[in-house]
Amino acid sequence: MEKPKRDVKEMLLMMLARREHCSFDAENKLKQKGYEEEDIKKALKWAKENNYLNDDRYARLYVENALMQKHQGKKRIIYDLTYKHIDSKAIHDAINEFYDKDTETEELTVTIERRLGGDYSEKSKARVIRYCLSHGYDFSTIKRIIDQFC
């Protein structure tokens, strides 16, 4: 593999200037670009020390976006952040900052009503349940809301 032209710190800063990254993603992207493992470790350490790279901040931004924009459930968010090797304390702190059970229930109700579209057949209910589960919502909550419509 050809050696990259830019310094690893410079490349890392360019990546972070475009959008927030977690340590796991930043490390993988730098590896894909052909940088040496030792250089990557040094650059990541430097970026963390200077607060350019912060997994807690990444977790808060991710949770806020997932809840407010993507309308994902709590389980899906926890799964995604765990996959990115974010510390469980940081995940739960971020979720506690933005998560509201009542808001989630309201959003889920609107989603289920829209996805059912007046068709309460078993096939439609099963399709909506699969959709909601894939977005990280709790089965018992989904089932309770669907039963309210039927």
C-alpha positions as a LaTeX table, in Angstrom:
\begin{tabular}{lrrr}
\hline
Residue & $x$ (\AA) & $y$ (\AA) & $z$ (\AA) \\
\hline
Met1 & 0.00 & 0.00 & 0.00 \\
Glu2 & 1.29 & 3.46 & $-0.85$ \\
Lys3 & 2.23 & 5.69 & 2.08 \\
Pro4 & $-0.21$ & 8.61 & 2.61 \\
Lys5 & 0.99 & 12.08 & 1.64 \\
Arg6 & $-0.40$ & 14.02 & 4.62 \\
Asp7 & 0.73 & 13.89 & 8.23 \\
Val8 & $-1.58$ & 11.69 & 10.33 \\
Lys9 & $-2.45$ & 14.57 & 12.71 \\
Glu10 & $-3.30$ & 16.81 & 9.79 \\
Met11 & $-5.55$ & 14.14 & 8.28 \\
Leu12 & $-7.24$ & 13.54 & 11.64 \\
Leu13 & $-7.92$ & 17.26 & 12.06 \\
Met14 & $-9.35$ & 17.46 & 8.55 \\
Met15 & $-11.70$ & 14.55 & 9.36 \\
Leu16 & $-12.78$ & 16.13 & 12.64 \\
Ala17 & $-13.32$ & 19.50 & 11.00 \\
Arg18 & $-15.94$ & 17.94 & 8.70 \\
Arg19 & $-17.86$ & 16.15 & 11.46 \\
Glu20 & $-17.53$ & 14.67 & 14.92 \\
His21 & $-16.02$ & 11.18 & 15.10 \\
Cys22 & $-15.57$ & 8.71 & 17.92 \\
Ser23 & $-12.13$ & 7.22 & 18.58 \\
Phe24 & $-13.13$ & 3.89 & 17.03 \\
Asp25 & $-14.29$ & 5.47 & 13.74 \\
Ala26 & $-11.32$ & 7.84 & 13.52 \\
Glu27 & $-8.86$ & 5.00 & 14.08 \\
Asn28 & $-10.52$ & 2.81 & 11.42 \\
Lys29 & $-10.60$ & 5.61 & 8.86 \\
Leu30 & $-6.93$ & 6.39 & 9.40 \\
Lys31 & $-6.05$ & 2.70 & 9.03 \\
Gln32 & $-7.99$ & 2.56 & 5.76 \\
Lys33 & $-5.98$ & 5.53 & 4.52 \\
Gly34 & $-2.77$ & 3.57 & 5.08 \\
Tyr35 & $-1.30$ & 5.19 & 8.18 \\
Glu36 & 0.90 & 3.18 & 10.54 \\
Glu37 & $-0.65$ & 1.86 & 13.76 \\
Glu38 & 1.92 & 3.61 & 15.97 \\
Asp39 & 1.34 & 6.99 & 14.26 \\
Ile40 & $-2.43$ & 6.58 & 14.58 \\
Lys41 & $-2.19$ & 5.86 & 18.32 \\
Lys42 & $-0.04$ & 8.97 & 18.87 \\
Ala43 & $-2.37$ & 11.17 & 16.83 \\
Leu44 & $-5.48$ & 9.89 & 18.65 \\
Lys45 & $-3.82$ & 10.46 & 22.03 \\
Trp46 & $-2.85$ & 13.99 & 20.99 \\
Ala47 & $-6.38$ & 14.73 & 19.73 \\
Lys48 & $-7.95$ & 13.46 & 22.97 \\
Glu49 & $-5.54$ & 15.50 & 25.12 \\
Asn50 & $-6.47$ & 18.64 & 23.17 \\
Asn51 & $-10.20$ & 17.80 & 23.24 \\
Tyr52 & $-10.46$ & 17.56 & 19.46 \\
Leu53 & $-11.62$ & 13.97 & 19.87 \\
Asn54 & $-14.04$ & 13.28 & 22.70 \\
Asp55 & $-16.15$ & 10.11 & 22.91 \\
Asp56 & $-18.48$ & 11.58 & 25.56 \\
Arg57 & $-19.26$ & 14.55 & 23.31 \\
Tyr58 & $-19.72$ & 12.18 & 20.36 \\
Ala59 & $-22.17$ & 10.07 & 22.38 \\
Arg60 & $-24.26$ & 13.13 & 23.34 \\
Leu61 & $-24.43$ & 14.35 & 19.74 \\
Tyr62 & $-25.23$ & 10.86 & 18.46 \\
Val63 & $-28.03$ & 10.33 & 21.00 \\
Glu64 & $-29.54$ & 13.75 & 20.34 \\
Asn65 & $-29.54$ & 13.15 & 16.58 \\
Ala66 & $-30.84$ & 9.59 & 16.86 \\
Leu67 & $-33.72$ & 10.59 & 19.12 \\
Met68 & $-34.70$ & 13.91 & 17.56 \\
Gln69 & $-33.95$ & 13.39 & 13.87 \\
Lys70 & $-33.95$ & 9.66 & 13.19 \\
His71 & $-36.59$ & 8.78 & 15.81 \\
Gln72 & $-34.70$ & 5.72 & 16.95 \\
Gly73 & $-35.46$ & 3.87 & 20.15 \\
Lys74 & $-33.24$ & 3.57 & 23.17 \\
Lys75 & $-32.18$ & $-0.03$ & 22.47 \\
Arg76 & $-30.99$ & 0.79 & 18.95 \\
Ile77 & $-28.96$ & 3.76 & 20.18 \\
Ile78 & $-27.29$ & 1.69 & 22.91 \\
Tyr79 & $-26.49$ & $-1.04$ & 20.38 \\
Asp80 & $-25.01$ & 1.40 & 17.84 \\
Leu81 & $-22.83$ & 3.21 & 20.39 \\
Thr82 & $-21.67$ & $-0.04$ & 21.98 \\
Tyr83 & $-20.64$ & $-1.23$ & 18.52 \\
Lys84 & $-18.52$ & 1.93 & 18.22 \\
His85 & $-16.77$ & 1.04 & 21.52 \\
Ile86 & $-18.21$ & 4.01 & 23.42 \\
Asp87 & $-17.97$ & 3.62 & 27.21 \\
Ser88 & $-21.26$ & 2.42 & 28.73 \\
Lys89 & $-21.25$ & 5.26 & 31.28 \\
Ala90 & $-20.97$ & 7.83 & 28.47 \\
Ile91 & $-23.83$ & 6.10 & 26.61 \\
His92 & $-26.14$ & 6.10 & 29.61 \\
Asp93 & $-25.25$ & 9.69 & 30.58 \\
Ala94 & $-26.07$ & 10.85 & 27.05 \\
Ile95 & $-29.33$ & 8.92 & 26.95 \\
Asn96 & $-30.37$ & 10.27 & 30.35 \\
Glu97 & $-29.69$ & 13.79 & 29.10 \\
Phe98 & $-32.01$ & 13.53 & 26.07 \\
Tyr99 & $-34.31$ & 10.52 & 26.53 \\
Asp100 & $-37.90$ & 11.09 & 27.64 \\
Lys101 & $-40.24$ & 8.08 & 27.91 \\
Asp102 & $-43.36$ & 10.18 & 27.27 \\
Thr103 & $-41.93$ & 11.75 & 24.13 \\
Glu104 & $-40.83$ & 8.33 & 22.88 \\
Thr105 & $-44.34$ & 6.94 & 23.42 \\
Glu106 & $-45.92$ & 9.89 & 21.57 \\
Glu107 & $-43.52$ & 9.53 & 18.63 \\
Leu108 & $-44.05$ & 5.79 & 18.53 \\
Thr109 & $-47.83$ & 6.26 & 18.54 \\
Val110 & $-47.64$ & 8.65 & 15.58 \\
Thr111 & $-45.27$ & 6.29 & 13.73 \\
Ile112 & $-47.46$ & 3.25 & 14.30 \\
Glu113 & $-50.63$ & 5.09 & 13.27 \\
Arg114 & $-48.95$ & 6.38 & 10.11 \\
Arg115 & $-47.41$ & 3.00 & 9.22 \\
Leu116 & $-50.65$ & 1.10 & 9.81 \\
Gly117 & $-52.61$ & 3.57 & 7.68 \\
Gly118 & $-55.96$ & 2.19 & 8.87 \\
Asp119 & $-55.06$ & $-1.40$ & 7.90 \\
Tyr120 & $-55.29$ & $-3.43$ & 11.10 \\
Ser121 & $-54.76$ & $-6.86$ & 9.56 \\
Glu122 & $-52.35$ & $-9.24$ & 11.27 \\
Lys123 & $-49.95$ & $-8.91$ & 8.34 \\
Ser124 & $-49.85$ & $-5.10$ & 8.66 \\
Lys125 & $-49.43$ & $-5.25$ & 12.42 \\
Ala126 & $-46.54$ & $-7.72$ & 12.05 \\
Arg127 & $-44.88$ & $-5.45$ & 9.46 \\
Val128 & $-45.17$ & $-2.43$ & 11.75 \\
Ile129 & $-43.86$ & $-4.38$ & 14.73 \\
Arg130 & $-40.79$ & $-5.46$ & 12.71 \\
Tyr131 & $-40.23$ & $-1.86$ & 11.60 \\
Cys132 & $-40.44$ & $-0.50$ & 15.15 \\
Leu133 & $-38.24$ & $-3.25$ & 16.58 \\
Ser134 & $-35.58$ & $-2.53$ & 13.96 \\
His135 & $-35.59$ & 1.09 & 15.11 \\
Gly136 & $-34.88$ & 0.04 & 18.70 \\
Tyr137 & $-38.26$ & 0.35 & 20.36 \\
Asp138 & $-39.37$ & $-1.98$ & 23.14 \\
Phe139 & $-41.73$ & $-4.79$ & 22.07 \\
Ser140 & $-44.09$ & $-4.37$ & 25.02 \\
Thr141 & $-44.53$ & $-0.65$ & 24.25 \\
Ile142 & $-45.10$ & $-1.35$ & 20.54 \\
Lys143 & $-47.65$ & $-4.07$ & 21.32 \\
Arg144 & $-49.49$ & $-1.86$ & 23.85 \\
Ile145 & $-49.82$ & 0.99 & 21.33 \\
Ile146 & $-50.94$ & $-1.30$ & 18.50 \\
Asp147 & $-53.56$ & $-2.84$ & 20.79 \\
Gln148 & $-54.91$ & 0.66 & 21.51 \\
Phe149 & $-55.60$ & 1.16 & 17.80 \\
Cys150 & $-57.23$ & $-2.22$ & 17.40 \\
\hline
\end{tabular}
